[in-house]
Amino acid sequence: MESPVHSLPSLFKQLGLEHDPVSIERFVTAHSPLKPDLKLADAFFWTQSQKAFLREEILDDADWAEVVDALNLMLRDGRGV
């Protein structure tokens, strides 16, 4: 059985955020760049449930981990979709 492949819009939807390309671009622009020593899930703009989801997915190397990593990189260098 193959693992599901999730997209950036589906991650935003899972996090309860607007998930169209323009909204994703705005989110990345508004929250970039993250400090190098700040873990993605520790950023101030997440709710507690969003933080828990992000931590769990990375720690468990779960289905969403790849797209969470992609979002992390986008927020570090300020590049959107």
N, C-alpha and C positions, 0 to 999 in steps of 0.2 A: 504494500500500500504506500502510495506517495504522500509526502507531507503537503499540506495545502500551501499555496504561494499567495501571500497577501500583498496588496498594493498600498501605497502611501495613502490614497483616499480612503481605503478600507480601514487603515489604522486610525486615521482621524475620526472616522465614523465610530469605530470601536471606543475611542476616547471621549465620544460625545461632543466632538467639535465639528464645525462646518468643514465639509470635505470636498468642496469643488476646488479646482486649481487656483483660482484667484484668492480664495480664503486661505488655502495652504500657503501660498506665496506671502500673503499678508502676515500670517502667523510667524513664519520663518523670519521675515524682515523685522517684525516687532520684537522678537525674542532672541535675536542674534547680535553678536556672537556670544556663545557661552564661554565662561572662563575655562581655561584648560584643565584646572584641577576640580571642576564641578561635575559631578556625575549627572547624567541626563535626568534621572528620576528625582534628584535633589533640587532641581530648578524651582524657583519661587512660584512660577505660573501654573503649576499642576495642582489639581485637587488631591486630596489624600487617596481617593480611589484610583485616580490616574497614576499617581506615584507608585502605588502598590502593583498595579498592572504592569507598568514599565519594568519595575524591579524584578517581578516574578518571571516575566518573559525572558529577560536577559539572563538571570541566574539559572533558569531551567533550560536555557538554550531552546526555548519552545518555538512553536510555529511562527510567532510574530517576531522573533529575535532579529531576523535579517532586515525587516523593514524598520524596526526600532533602531537598529544600528545605522541605517540609511538616514533616518530623521536626526539622529545624534550628529552625524557628520554634517548634515545640512545646517544645523543650528550652530555648529562650531565655525563653519566658514561663511555663514550668511547667505549661502546660495539656496534659492528656492527650487521649485519644480522645474 
